[in-house]
Amino acid sequence: MLDAASIIAEAESKAGMSDPEPQFHKNFEVLLDALARTGGLAEATLGPVRQGFVDRAADRIEGLRWLREYPEIGGEVIDAPVFLTGLPRSGTTYLQYLFDRDHRFRLVRTWEAIMPNPPPGFDPASVERRKAIEAEANAKISFEIEGFDALHLIDDDGPQECHVFLEQSWSAAGFMNLYDVPDYFDYLMNGLDLEAAYRVHKRQLQLLQWQLPRPRWAIKYPNHVIAMDEILKVYPDARFVMTHRDPVQTLPSIAKMSFMLRSARQEQPVDPHRVGSQMLDFVRRHIDRIMAFCTGPNADRVAHVDYYRLVADPAATLGEVHAKIAADSPDDVRESITSWRRANPKGKRGENKYTLEQFGIDADEARDLFSDYIQHFDIPNEAEGTTRSAANP
């Protein structure tokens, strides 16, 4: 059994300080309650899952200890950050890797995500050791989850998304992909304080850039779309870059990822139809937030990206994005983007196969459910988008 009080106590011991932010404990209690009722965790996974919760809570508490000892960290300016986002499996990771080819932007590294402390600018000698630990962890994931390399693009010292930073306050929508916890997801969408969660997120960026050259951050997480209003309260000068891909295509992809991630943790076989039904709702609720924001007063903060054109001609597409986020497109950046795309053709890391049918999803029902989003952003179906981009590279 996973017990919130004992996990937090262990995190406090690891961080060397009592948790001064008990307001986040309710989030954790809701998550653990949902896990106990519907998560079905295998006995063998309880230890690793528990350790992950301890580590992320300790990261947050230890960050506060650094801030207490060095108050100037709180004055670090996160200047005009760019949030890379879009529906899950809509090309956000591809977009992130292209941004990583641009030396003007700072992206979170894989090792920084799970080992953010000590701040790398304070202890640069620890960086190589942390990179080695992360490389070992990545290899273990690839071994435990069949086809993981094709399922999700990740590299040692490559760019990483913000999921673990939101795990620090138990505020990550991605918990719904890792675990069967619909009640937690309902709470996250309707009762959880996302503004407070992003204040923890900002503090983590401040810690990472302290005593280093000040970057312009480009930070990726598909689930940022559910919190764009709250993000602007924390980062008033933020910009968003949002990918758009046929949601009827991305739906079985996020269902497969969720199925694979849950299967590595659950005791009993995972019901793919249950996953499909949950992901249908999961995507629809992300769409609700996208539609509300992109038809609201801050709609001009978003640079929209056609996934199919991005894949076909990333340098030109990123050039248009740069203009919308107040950046230019120098020749060296365009060449770096083009070179990365040439070296990483589709399918290089294996083929990720999935169908709507295996998750019990009716294509017409899904298309009808997502029709407002598809029409508003003029999103073609997968075959049309691919054909159109091939004809107009």
For each residue, the residues with C-beta under 8 A, 3 or more apart:
1: 36
2: 7 32 35 36 46 49 50 53
3: 6 7 32
4: 7 8 25 28 29 32
5: 8 9
6: 3 9 10
7: 2 3 4 10 11 28 50 53 54 57
8: 4 5 11 12 19 25 28 57
9: 5 6 12 13
10: 6 7 13 14 54 58
11: 7 8 14 15 19 53 54 55 57 58 61
12: 8 9 15 17 18 19 58 61
13: 9 10 16
14: 10 11 54 55 58 62
15: 11 12 57 58 61 62 65
16: 13 62 65
17: 12 20 61 62 64 65 68
18: 12 61
19: 8 11 12 22 25 57 60 61
20: 17 61 64
21: 24 60 61 64 169 200
22: 19 25
23: 26 193 196
24: 21 27 28 60 169 170 171 196 200
25: 4 8 19 22 28 29
26: 23 29 30
27: 24 30 31 169 170 171 187 188 192
28: 4 7 8 24 25 31 32 53 57 170
29: 4 25 26 32 33
30: 26 27 33 34 183 184 187
31: 27 28 34 35 170 175 181 184
32: 2 3 4 28 29 35 36
33: 29 30 36 37 183 184
34: 30 31 37 38 39 179 181 182 183 184
35: 2 31 32 38 39 41 179 181 184
36: 1 2 32 33 39
37: 33 34 183
38: 34 35 180 181 182 183
39: 34 35 36 179 180 181 265 266
40: 180 266 267 268
41: 35 45 46 49 179 265 266 267
42: 45 46 265 266 267
43: 46 267
44: 47
45: 41 42 48 49 264 265 266
46: 2 41 42 43 49 50
47: 44 50 51
48: 45 51 52
49: 2 41 45 46 52 53 265
50: 2 7 46 47 53 54
51: 47 48 54 55
52: 48 49 55 56 167
53: 2 7 11 28 49 50 56 57
54: 7 10 11 14 50 51 57 58
55: 11 14 51 52 58 59 114
56: 52 53 59 60 164 167 168
57: 7 8 11 15 19 28 53 54 60 61 168
58: 10 11 12 14 15 54 55 61 62
59: 55 56 62 63 116 117 164 168 204
60: 19 21 24 56 57 63 64 168 169 200
61: 11 12 15 17 18 19 20 21 57 58 64 65
62: 14 15 16 17 58 59 65 66 117
63: 59 60 66 67 116 117 168 203 204 207
64: 17 20 21 60 61 67 68 203
65: 15 16 17 61 62 68 69
66: 62 63 69 70 73 117 118 119 122 207
67: 63 64 70 71 73 74 203 207
68: 17 64 65 71
69: 65 66
70: 66 67 73 210
71: 67 68 74 75
72: 75 76 210
73: 66 67 70 76 119 203 206 207 210
74: 67 71 203 206
75: 71 72
76: 72 73 205 206 209 210 214
77: 214
78: 81 202 205 206 209 217 235
79: 214 216 237
80: 216 237 238 239 325 326
81: 78 205 216 217 218 219 235 237 238 239
82: 99 105 216 217 218 219 238 239 240 241 325
83: 219 220 221 224 228 231 238 239 240 241
84: 92 95 96 99 218 219 220 221 224 241
85: 92 220 221 222 223 224 225 228 240 241 242 243
86: 90 91 92 95 222 225 242 243 244 245 305 307
87: 90 222 225 243 244 245 247 250 283 286 287 290
88: 92 177 222 223 250 253 254 257 282 283 286
89: 222 245 250 253 254 257
90: 86 87 222 243 244 245 247 250 307
91: 86 94 95 243 245 305 307 310 311
92: 84 85 86 88 95 96 161 220 221 222 243
93: 96 97 152 153 161 220
94: 91 97 98 153 307 310 311
95: 84 86 91 92 98 99 220 241 243 305 310
96: 84 92 93 99 100 107 159 161 218 220
97: 93 94 100 101 153 158 159 340 344
98: 94 95 101 102 310 314 318 337 340 341
99: 82 84 95 96 102 105 107 159 218 220 318
100: 96 97 105 107 158 159 218
101: 97 98 333 336 337 339 340
102: 98 99 105 218 318 333 336 337
103: 332 333 336
104: 216 327 333
105: 82 99 100 102 215 216 217 218
106: 209 215 216 217 218
107: 96 99 100 159 160 217 218 219 220
108: 112 113 159 160 161 162 165 208 219
109: 112 113 157 158 159 160
110: 113 114 134 138 154 155 156 157 158 159 160
111: 114 115 127 130 131 133 134 157
112: 108 109 115 116 120 130 160 208
113: 108 109 110 116 160 161 163 164 165
114: 55 110 111 134 137 164
115: 111 112 130 133 134
116: 59 63 112 113 119 204 207 208
117: 59 62 63 66 207
118: 66 122 123 126
119: 66 73 116 122 123 207 208 210 211
120: 112 123 124 126 127 208 212
121: 124 208 209 210 211 212
122: 66 118 119 210 211
123: 118 119 120 126 127
124: 120 121 127
125: 128
126: 118 120 123 129 130
127: 111 120 123 124 130 131
128: 125 131 132
129: 126 132 133
130: 111 112 115 126 127 133 134
131: 111 127 128 134 135 156 157
132: 128 129 135 136
133: 111 115 129 130 136 137
134: 110 111 114 115 130 131 137 138 156 157
135: 131 132 138 139 156 157
136: 132 133 139 140
137: 114 133 134 140 141
138: 110 134 135 141 142 154 155 156
139: 135 136 142 143
140: 136 137 143 144
141: 137 138 144 145 148
142: 138 139 145 148 149
143: 139 140
144: 140 141 148 264
145: 141 142 148 151 260 261 264
146: 260
147: 150 151 260 350 352
148: 141 142 144 145 151 152 260
149: 142 152 154 349 350
150: 147 349 350 351 352
151: 145 147 148 256 257 260 352
152: 93 148 149 257
153: 93 94 97 158 349
154: 110 138 149 158 160
155: 110 138 158
156: 110 131 134 135 138
157: 109 110 111 131 134 135
158: 97 100 109 110 153 154 155
159: 96 97 99 100 107 108 109 110 220
160: 107 108 109 110 112 113 154 164
161: 92 93 96 108 113 219 220 221 222
162: 108 165 166 201 219 220 221 224
163: 113 166 167 172 174 221 223
164: 56 59 113 114 160 167 168 172
165: 108 113 162 168 200 201 204
166: 162 163 169 171 172 173 174 197 200 201 221 223
167: 52 56 163 164 170 171 172 175
168: 56 57 59 60 63 164 165 200 204
169: 21 24 27 60 166 196 197 200
170: 24 27 28 31 167 175
171: 24 27 166 167 188 192 193 194 196 197 200
172: 163 164 166 167 175 223
173: 166 176 185 188 223 226
174: 163 166 177 178 221 223
175: 31 167 170 172 178 179 181 184 185 188
176: 173 179 181 182 184 185 258 278 282
177: 88 174 254 257 258 261 262
178: 174 175 258 261 262 265
179: 34 35 39 41 175 176 184 262 265
180: 38 39 40 262 266 270 274 278
181: 31 34 35 38 39 175 176 184 185
182: 34 38 176 185 186 278
183: 30 33 34 37 38 186 187
184: 30 31 33 34 35 175 176 179 181 187 188
185: 173 175 176 181 182 188 189 282
186: 182 183 189 190
187: 27 30 183 184 190 191 192
188: 27 171 173 175 184 185 191 192 194 226
189: 185 186 192 226 285
190: 186 187
191: 187 188
192: 27 171 187 188 189 197
193: 23 171 196 197
194: 171 188 197 198 226 227 230
195: 198 199 230 233 234
196: 23 24 169 171 193 199 200
197: 166 169 171 192 193 194 200 201 227 230
198: 194 195 201 202 227 230 231 233 234 235
199: 195 196 202 203 234
200: 21 24 60 165 166 168 169 171 196 197 203 204
201: 162 165 166 197 198 204 205 234
202: 78 198 199 205 206 234 235
203: 63 64 67 73 74 199 200 206 207
204: 59 63 116 165 168 200 201 207 208
205: 76 78 81 201 202 208 209 217 219
206: 73 74 76 78 202 203 209 210
207: 63 66 67 73 116 117 119 203 204 210
208: 108 112 116 119 120 121 204 205 212
209: 76 78 106 121 205 206 212 214 215 217
210: 70 72 73 76 119 121 122 206 207
211: 119 121 122
212: 120 121 208 209 215
213:
214: 76 77 79 209
215: 105 106 209 212
216: 79 80 81 82 104 105 106
217: 78 81 82 105 106 107 205 209
218: 81 82 84 96 99 100 102 105 106 107
219: 81 82 83 84 107 108 161 162 205
220: 83 84 85 92 93 95 96 99 107 159 161 162 224
221: 83 84 85 92 161 162 163 166 174 224
222: 85 86 87 88 89 90 92 161 225 286
223: 85 88 163 166 172 173 174 226 227 286
224: 83 84 85 162 220 221 227 228 231 240
225: 85 86 87 222 228 242 286 289 290 293
226: 173 188 189 194 223 285 286 289
227: 194 197 198 223 224 230 231 289
228: 83 85 224 225 231 232 240 289 293 298 301
229: 232 233 293 298
230: 194 195 197 198 227 233 234
231: 83 198 224 227 228 234 235 238
232: 228 229 235 236 238 298 301
233: 195 198 229 230 236
234: 195 198 199 201 202 230 231
235: 78 81 198 202 231 232 238
236: 232 233
237: 79 80 81
238: 80 81 82 83 231 232 235 301
239: 80 81 82 83 301 302 303 324 325 326
240: 82 83 85 224 228 301 302 303
241: 82 83 84 85 95 302 303 305 321 324 325
242: 85 86 225 290 294 302 303 304 305
243: 85 86 87 90 91 92 95 305 307 310
244: 86 87 90 304 305 306 307 377 379
245: 86 87 89 90 91 249 250 307 308 379 382 385
246: 249 250 374 379 380 381 382 385
247: 87 90 250 251 283 287 366 370 373 374 379
248: 251 356 363 366 367 370 381 382
249: 245 246 252 253 381 382
250: 87 88 89 90 245 246 247 253 254 283
251: 247 248 254 255 279 280 283 356 361 366
252: 249 255 256 276 354 355 356 358 359 361
253: 88 89 249 250 256 257 352 354
254: 88 89 177 250 251 257 258 279 282 283
255: 251 252 258 259 272 275 276 279 354 359 361
256: 151 252 253 259 260 352 354 359
257: 88 89 151 152 177 253 254 260 261
258: 176 177 178 254 255 261 262 275 278 279
259: 255 256 262 263 270 272 275 359
260: 145 146 147 148 151 256 257 263 264
261: 145 177 178 257 258 264 265
262: 177 178 179 180 258 259 265 266 270 275
263: 259 260 266 269 270
264: 45 144 145 260 261
265: 39 41 42 45 49 178 179 261 262
266: 39 40 41 42 45 180 262 263 269 270
267: 40 41 42 43
268: 40
269: 263 266
270: 180 259 262 263 266 274 275
271: 274 275
272: 255 259 275 276 358 359 360
273: 276 277 359 360
274: 180 270 271 277 278
275: 255 258 259 262 270 271 272 278 279 359
276: 252 255 272 273 279 280 356 359 360 361
277: 273 274 280 281 360 361
278: 176 180 182 258 274 275 281 282
279: 251 254 255 258 275 276 282 283 359
280: 251 276 277 283 284 361 366 369
281: 277 278 284 285
282: 88 176 185 254 278 279 285 286
283: 87 88 247 250 251 254 279 280 286 287 370
284: 280 281 287 288 369 370
285: 189 226 281 282 288 289
286: 87 88 222 223 225 226 282 283 289 290
287: 87 247 283 284 290 291 370 372 373
288: 284 285 291 292
289: 225 226 227 228 285 286 292 293
290: 87 225 242 286 287 293 294 373
291: 287 288 294 295 372 373 376
292: 288 289 295 296
293: 225 228 229 289 290 296 298 299 302
294: 242 290 291 299 302 376
295: 291 292 299 376
296: 292 293 299
297:
298: 228 229 232 293 301
299: 293 294 295 296 302
300:
301: 228 232 238 239 240 298
302: 239 240 241 242 293 294 299
303: 239 240 241 242 320 321 324 325
304: 242 244 377
305: 86 91 95 241 242 243 244 309 310 317 321
306: 244 309 310 317 385 389
307: 86 90 91 94 243 244 245 310 311 385
308: 245 311 312 380 385 386 388 389
309: 305 306 312 313 316 317 389 392
310: 91 94 95 98 243 305 306 307 313 314 317 318
311: 91 94 307 308 314 346 389
312: 308 309 389 390 392 393
313: 309 310 316 317 389 393
314: 98 310 311 317 318 337 338 341
315: 318 319 329 334 335 337 338 341
316: 309 313 319 320
317: 305 306 309 310 313 314 320 321
318: 98 99 102 310 314 315 321 322 329 333 334 337
319: 315 316 322 323 329 334
320: 303 316 317 323 324
321: 241 303 305 317 318 324 325
322: 318 319 325 327 328 329
323: 319 320 327 328 329
324: 239 241 303 320 321
325: 80 82 239 241 303 321 322
326: 80 239
327: 104 322 323
328: 322 323
329: 315 318 319 322 323 333 334
330: 333 334
331: 334 335
332: 103 335 336
333: 101 102 103 104 318 329 330 336 337
334: 315 318 319 329 330 331 337 338
335: 315 331 332 338 339
336: 101 102 103 332 333 339 340
337: 98 101 102 314 315 318 333 334 340 341
338: 314 315 334 335 341 342
339: 101 335 336 342 343
340: 97 98 101 336 337 343 344
341: 98 314 315 337 338 344 345
342: 338 339 345
343: 339 340
344: 97 340 341 348
345: 341 342 348
346: 311
347: 350 351
348: 344 345
349: 149 150 153
350: 147 149 150 347
351: 150 347
352: 147 150 151 253 256
353:
354: 252 253 255 256 358 359
355: 252 358 359
356: 248 251 252 276 359 361 362 363 366
357: 360 361
358: 252 272 354 355
359: 252 255 256 259 272 273 275 276 279 354 355 356
360: 272 273 276 277 357
361: 251 252 255 276 277 280 356 357 365 366
362: 356 365 366
363: 248 356 366 367
364: 367 368
365: 361 362 368 369
366: 247 248 251 280 356 361 362 363 369 370
367: 248 363 364 370 371 374
368: 364 365 371
369: 280 284 365 366
370: 247 248 283 284 287 366 367 373 374
371: 367 368 374 375
372: 287 291 375 376
373: 247 287 290 291 370 376 377 379
374: 246 247 367 370 371 377 378 379
375: 371 372 378
376: 291 294 295 372 373
377: 244 304 373 374
378: 374 375
379: 244 245 246 247 373 374 385
380: 246 308 384 385 388
381: 246 248 249 384 385
382: 245 246 248 249 385 386
383: 386 387
384: 380 381 387 388
385: 245 246 306 307 308 379 380 381 382 388 389
386: 308 382 383 389 390
387: 383 384 390 391
388: 308 380 384 385 391 392
389: 306 308 309 311 312 313 385 386 392 393
390: 312 386 387 393
391: 387 388
392: 309 312 388 389
393: 312 313 389 390
